Amino acid sequence: MSAMAKNWKALALIAAGLLLMFATLKVALKGSRDAVAASQTQAPAAAPAPAQHGEPISNEIRDFPQLD
């Protein structure tokens, strides 16, 4: 009996592992390619408008002022 015939379970396990690994890589690469294509088709974000009338730039929400 040859060595391959004796260790067929181990070889099948290795082959199944490689198959799963390549399938996962293919799915991951397809997802990243779709994300890149989607980001290239979107319009670039507009720059925030400068503060008007000399108001300082603040991160406070006007409806809920921070308590200092």
C-alpha positions in Angstrom: 0.0 0.0 0.0 1.4 3.4 -0.9 1.9 6.3 1.5 -0.9 8.3 -0.1 -3.4 5.4 0.4 -2.5 5.2 4.1 -2.9 8.9 4.8 -5.9 9.8 2.6 -7.8 11.4 5.5 -5.0 13.8 6.3 -4.6 14.6 2.6 -8.3 15.2 2.3 -8.3 17.5 5.3 -5.4 19.5 3.9 -7.1 19.8 0.5 -10.4 20.9 2.2 -8.5 23.5 4.2 -6.8 24.9 1.1 -10.1 25.0 -0.7 -11.7 27.0 2.2 -8.8 29.3 2.4 -8.9 30.2 -1.3 -12.7 30.6 -1.3 -12.4 33.0 1.7 -9.7 35.0 -0.1 -11.8 35.2 -3.2 -14.8 36.5 -1.3 -12.7 39.0 0.6 -11.0 40.3 -2.5 -14.4 40.7 -4.2 -15.8 42.6 -1.3 -12.8 45.0 -1.2 -13.0 45.5 -4.9 -16.7 46.4 -4.7 -16.0 48.8 -1.8 -13.3 50.6 -3.8 -15.6 50.8 -6.8 -18.4 52.2 -4.7 -16.1 54.8 -3.1 -14.9 56.0 -6.5 -18.4 56.6 -7.8 -19.5 58.7 -4.8 -19.2 62.4 -4.9 -16.4 63.8 -2.7 -17.5 65.3 0.6 -17.9 69.0 0.7 -15.6 71.0 2.9 -17.3 72.5 6.0 -18.3 76.1 5.6 -16.2 78.6 7.5 -17.6 80.3 10.6 -19.8 83.2 9.7 -19.7 86.7 11.3 -16.5 86.0 13.2 -18.0 83.2 15.3 -15.3 80.8 16.6 -15.4 77.3 15.2 -17.0 75.1 17.9 -18.0 71.5 18.2 -20.9 72.3 20.4 -24.4 71.4 19.3 -26.5 74.6 19.5 -29.6 72.9 20.9 -27.5 71.3 23.7 -24.8 73.6 24.9 -22.0 72.1 26.9 -21.8 72.8 30.6 -18.4 74.2 31.6 
